Amino acid sequence: MTPHRFLFVAYIFLVFTLTNSYAQEKCAETFNPKIYFCYDGIIYEKCNGMQYNPSTHICTRGIAVPAICNGVNYNPLKQRCGSRGVQVKCGDSWLSSTQFCSNNIVYDKCGGKEYAPKTHHCSDAVIKKNYSGSDTLIDARDGKRYKTVWIGSHWMAENLNYEVEGSICYDNSDSNCDTYGRLYNWETAMKACPSGWHLPSDSEWQALMNFAGGSEVAGKKFKAKSGWNDPGNGTDEFGFSALPGGYGYDGNLNDVDINGYWWSSSSSSSYGAYTRDMSYLNSGVRRLNYRKSYFFSVRCLQD
């Protein structure tokens, strides 16, 4: 073997050894290079014994072929080929051509266009700016002030504390009303919100859940950063600042510091109505229905 050929072979062996060593180190585990290969820190099975680029190709029937969907190249590591063309991963879901992804949450495009959900919303296929007026609501009936927040719609960021027949303070304590707001039976809750505001319907509550990524995770994002029994505090990501005001029924009061219950305006029957409940025990928001004679908290939504 000539010196030049020997040096070339030695160089190739060194490069292979270093590359294989680096690949195994980057993948953080050893593997059989005859069967598998490492790409960007992930181990893949070779395609009929051949290595390929998994960001541009797919292995089909033992042949690595370019990833093409309806004539469009795509990245199989981040996209997939669906019945309507290339789809992109968003959180745990796949986007269609009529949707877009923001903060790992899927939204429908507005008139075929994307928008920033933190600052804009879609109304009748038109992109509009979120509410930018006063962040304080003054109830003209008693002068009480409430923080408000835009979360897809304009919501009160505190529980209603308007004293009216059909409402109570937890343990008959004014300090509890100051902290958690009053508790209302359903008939009273239906007419308790100030002028220009209303008790949210079941579908309006659900729209709020969807805005936060779904009922399974919304509780953690809506609960206040303090005030819940350990470990129930939330991140208060949207400024909703939900607190556990408990409930009243048949003369009994329960669950303050533990659970929060909020009425919707939607009846489930002549005796019951739908609610949204949050607990210190989990990160979700439950949709249940209770007798209208229960006493729950009220959050008002702007008309």
N, C-alpha and C positions, 0 to 999 in steps of 0.2 A: 504494500500500500504506500503510495507516494505521501510525502509530508503534508502536501496541500490537502489531499483527500482525507488524511487522518485528522487534520485540524477541522475540516468541514464536518466530518462525522461526529467528532467530539463536541463541536459547537451545537449541532442539532440535538445530541443527547442531553447536553446541559440545558438548552432551552426547553426541551420536553420535560426534563426533571423539575426545573424551576417552575414551569407553567403548571404542571400537574400538582406540585407541592402547594403553589399559590392557590390553585383552584380548590384543593381539598381544604386548605386553611380557610379560605373565604366561605366555603360551604359549611364550615364548622363541624364537619364529620367526614369520616373516611368513606370511600365508596370504590366499587370495582370499575376501573376506567374502561374495561372491555365492554361493559354493559351500560354504564351510566356516564354522564358528563355534568360538569358544573357550569351554570350560566347565571351571572349576577347574583351569586349567593344561594342559588336553588339548584338541587340535583334533578336532572331529567334523564329519562331512559333514551338511549340512542335509537335511531330509526333504522332498523335492519343493520345494526352495527355501525351506523354512521352518525357522526355528530352534526348538528344543524343549529341554526339560529332560531330559537323559539319565539323571538319577537317579530320575526318576518315570515316564518314557515310553520307548517303543521305536518305531522306525520300521518299519512293516509295509506293504509295497506302496504306498509313497509317502505314507503317512498316519501321523502321530504319535499313538499311542494309549496310554492308561495301561497301565503294566506290572502286570498282574494274573495271578496263578497260582492256579487253583482257588478263585477268589473272594477271594484275599488279595493286597493290594498289596505290591510288593517293589521294591528298588533294583537296577536292572540293572547298576550299576557294582560292586556288591559281592555280588550274588546272581544266581541263575538259576532258571528254572522247569524242574524235573525231573519225571519220571514220578510221583514220590511227593510232589510239592509243591515249595515254595521251598527251594532249597539255598544254603548259605553257603560262600564260599571259605575254605579253611584251608591256608596255604602254597601248594602246587601242586595240592591236591586239593579236591574238593567234598564237603561234608558231606551225609549223609542225615539223616533225622529221628531215627535211632537213634544218632547220633554227636554229638560235640562237639569244639571246637577249644581247645587250650591250648598257647601258645607255638609256634603254627604247626604243631602235631602233631595228627593225628586220633586220637581215642580213642572206643571204644564206650561208650555210656552204661551205667551200672550199675543194673540194675533200673529203667531209664527215667530215671535221674537223672544229672546231671553231678557231677563231684567235682574236687578239686585234686590232680593226679598227683604233685606234689612232696611232698605230705604224706599222701595217701591212695591206696588201691588198691582194686580190685574183686575180691572173692572170692565165688563162688557167688551172684552178683547182689546182694551186700551190700557197701556201702562200709565199708572198715576203715582205721584209721590205719596208716601205715607203721611199721615197726619203730622203737621208741624206747628200746630197752635199751642195754646197754653197746656202745661203738663199738670195743671191743677183744676179740679172741678169744685165749684162752690155751690152747695145745695142751698137754693134761695129759701127753702122752707125753714131751715134752722141755722144757716150760716156755716155749717160744718164744711171743712175742706178735705178733698180726697185727691191723692196722687192718681194720675192716669198714665196709660202707656199704650203705644201702638204695637199690636201683635197680630198683623193681618187685618185687624179692625181696632177701633178705639175702645179700650177696656178700662174700667176702674182698676187701680193697682192696690186697692184696699177693700175690705168687706164693708158693706153698707152699715151705717150706724144711725139710722133714722128711727126715732122712737115713735111707734104707732101701735094701736091695739092690734094684737095678733103677733107681737114680737116680744122677746125677753132677752135679758142679759144672763149669761152663764153664771149660776150661783147667785143670781140677783145682784151682781157686783158691777158697779159702774166702771171699775178699772178693767174688768174683762171685756166690757163693751168697747172701751177705748182701745184695747189691744186687738180684739178679734172681730169687732162689730157685733151687731145684734143677731139673734137667731129668729127666723120667721117661719110661720106655717105657710103652706103653699099659696093659699088664697090671698094672704097678706103680701107675700113676696111678689105676686103677680102685679101689684099696683104700688109697690114701695119705692121704686126707682124715681129719681128726680125727673122733671120735665126734660124731654130730649133724649132720655135714656130708657132702656127697657131690660127686663129679665131675659137673658139669652135663651134661645130655643135649643133643643137637643142638637140640631144640625149646626148651629152656631158654636156650641161647645165643641163639636167634633171638628169643625174647621180650625179651632184653636189648637186642638190636639195634633192635627195634621201639620200645622205650621211648625210645631216643635219636633216633628219626626215620628209622630204616632203615639197612641195611648200608652204603649209599653215603656216609653222613656220620658214622656212629658212631665210626669210628676217630679222627677229629680230636677228638671229644668225650671219648673214653675214654683217649687217650694222655696221659701225664704232661707237665707243662709244661717239663720239662727231661730230659735223658738220652738223647734220640734224636739220631741223626746229622742235621745240618742239611740240609733245613729241616723235619724230621719231627716236631718237638715239637707237642703238642696243647694243648687248652684245659682238659683235665681237668674238664669241666663238672660231672660227677657224682661226682667223687672216686674213680674207678676206678683211676687212676694206673698205667696199663699201661706197662711198660718192655720194651725189645727184648732179651730174653734169649737169642736165637738158638736153635740146635738142634744135636743130635748124631745122627750116623748112620754105622754101619760104621767106628767109630773116628775119624771126622772131626767137627770142630766148626766151625760157621759162623754168620755173620749177627748176632753180638752187636753192640749199638748200632744195628743196621739194621732187623731184623725181629723180631717176637715171634710165637710160635706157642703155642696152647693146645689141649689135648686136650678132646674131649667124650667122654661115655660111650657114644655111639652108634656101632656098627659099620657100616661100609659093605660089608664082606665078611668072610670068615674071616681075611683077612690085613690089612685096613685099617680105619680109623676116621675119623670126621669131626673136623675141627679148625676153629678160627677163627684167622686170621692178620692181623696189622697190619704195615704197612711204613712206613718214613720217606718213601717216595716219593708216598704218596697219603693221602686222608682216609677211605678206606673200610675195611671189614673183609671179608676173603674167607672163604668157606666152601669148604674143600677136603677131600680125604681122603688120608691117608698110610699107609704100612705101620706096623703096630703096633710094629715094632722101632725106630722113630725115638724120639728123646728130645726131649720138648717140655715147656713149662711147664704148671703146674697152678693153676687158681683153683677154690676150693671154694665151694659154695653150701649154705646151711643147709637141712636137711631140712624 
